[in-house]
């Protein structure tokens, strides 16, 4: 179960006035999925789905990270990005 702070940061990050870099967005995505779903058990996307592969890999790289740890890392990164891009 995710915290209210996590949900608040997720909502704020999705409406930033400037777009974060692709690397920052991938890290956010991976942490979000790890915090809300847990380890990535999905099939790797096909070779022509580049965006899907990058997102899949960002999530897979966090395998073994607890959902609570991923949530705290997400909140920390989101706070940093909000200060940087809002």
C-alpha positions as CSV (number, residue, x, y, z in Angstrom):
1,X,0.0,0.0,0.0
2,X,1.5,3.3,-1.1
3,X,1.5,6.4,1.2
4,X,-0.4,9.6,0.7
5,X,3.0,11.4,0.2
6,X,3.9,9.0,-2.6
7,X,0.6,9.6,-4.4
8,X,1.0,13.4,-3.9
9,X,4.5,13.3,-5.4
10,X,3.4,11.2,-8.3
11,X,0.6,13.7,-9.1
12,X,2.9,16.7,-8.8
13,X,5.6,15.1,-11.0
14,X,3.1,14.3,-13.7
15,X,2.3,18.0,-14.1
16,X,5.8,19.6,-14.0
17,X,6.2,22.8,-15.9
18,X,9.4,21.5,-17.6
19,X,9.9,17.9,-18.9
20,X,12.7,16.0,-17.0
21,X,15.3,14.1,-19.0
22,X,14.6,10.7,-20.5
23,X,16.9,9.1,-17.9
24,X,15.1,10.9,-15.0
25,X,11.7,9.8,-16.4
26,X,12.9,6.2,-16.8
27,X,14.2,6.1,-13.2
28,X,10.9,7.6,-12.0
29,X,9.0,5.0,-14.0
30,X,11.0,2.1,-12.6
31,X,10.7,3.2,-9.0
32,X,7.0,3.8,-9.4
33,X,6.4,0.3,-10.8
34,X,8.6,-1.3,-8.2
35,X,6.8,0.6,-5.4
36,X,3.3,-0.2,-6.7
37,X,3.6,-3.6,-8.2
38,X,6.9,-5.2,-7.0
39,X,9.4,-7.1,-9.1
40,X,8.9,-7.1,-12.8
41,X,7.5,-10.4,-13.9
42,X,6.3,-9.3,-17.4
43,X,7.8,-10.5,-20.7
44,X,10.4,-8.3,-22.3
45,X,8.9,-6.2,-25.1
46,X,9.9,-7.0,-28.7
47,X,12.9,-5.5,-30.4
48,X,10.9,-2.9,-32.3
49,X,9.3,-1.5,-29.1
50,X,12.2,0.6,-28.0
51,X,10.3,2.8,-25.5
52,X,8.8,-0.3,-24.0
53,X,12.2,-2.0,-23.7
54,X,13.7,1.0,-21.9
55,X,10.8,1.1,-19.5
56,X,10.9,-2.6,-18.9
57,X,14.7,-2.5,-18.3
58,X,14.4,0.5,-15.9
59,X,11.9,-1.6,-13.8
60,X,13.8,-4.9,-14.1
61,X,17.0,-3.1,-12.8
62,X,15.2,-2.6,-9.5
63,X,14.4,-6.3,-9.0
64,X,14.9,-7.3,-5.3
65,X,14.3,-3.8,-4.1
66,X,11.5,-3.8,-1.5
67,X,8.3,-1.9,-2.4
68,X,8.8,0.3,0.7
69,X,12.4,1.2,-0.3
70,X,11.3,1.9,-3.9
71,X,8.6,4.2,-2.6
72,X,11.1,6.1,-0.4
73,X,13.5,6.4,-3.4
74,X,10.7,7.6,-5.6
75,X,9.7,10.3,-3.1
76,X,13.3,11.5,-2.8
77,X,13.8,11.6,-6.6
78,X,10.4,13.3,-7.2
79,X,11.2,15.9,-4.6
80,X,14.5,16.6,-6.3
81,X,12.8,16.9,-9.8
82,X,10.0,19.1,-8.5
83,X,12.6,21.5,-7.1
84,X,14.5,21.4,-10.4
85,X,11.7,21.6,-12.9
86,X,8.7,23.4,-11.3
